[in-house]
């Protein structure tokens, strides 16, 4: 897990995204992000440590996709922003897998490996079935 977190931190550095890595937040506090300035506040003390890579990739998605903080005000805007950030996170983790020659038999195995919450599995189907995926999912 440390390797993928380091890779994601380097992605932030390469894309001029600041990351404040906080180990003193409550374990249940969510991470957050802003578009201006491009910044992620990451809860390093999160109570589900296996979800950290997806969580960081998700927040990076908010910054890159340009989902501003005020999207929380409108339900439809929130749903669109969350879907977009989840899709971005999954694709970013696929790139990590490709660059590190990591492959999974199914996209559900991919999801388990990165502790993607089950309520986000609908995004997996969209991402992996919307176009051919030569990166990390190889059907057997």
HELIX and SHEET records of a PDB file:
HELIX    1   1 UNK A    2  UNK A   14  1                                  13    
HELIX    2   2 UNK A   49  UNK A   51  5                                   3    
HELIX    3   3 UNK A   52  UNK A   65  1                                  14    
HELIX    4   4 UNK A   69  UNK A   73  5                                   5    
HELIX    5   5 UNK A   75  UNK A   99  1                                  25    
HELIX    6   6 UNK A  107  UNK A  113  1                                   7    
HELIX    7   7 UNK A  118  UNK A  120  5                                   3    
HELIX    8   8 UNK A  121  UNK A  129  1                                   9    
SHEET    1   A 3 UNK A  18  UNK A  22  0                                        
SHEET    2   A 3 UNK A  39  UNK A  43  1                                        
SHEET    3   A 3 UNK A  32  UNK A  34 -1                                        
END                                                                             
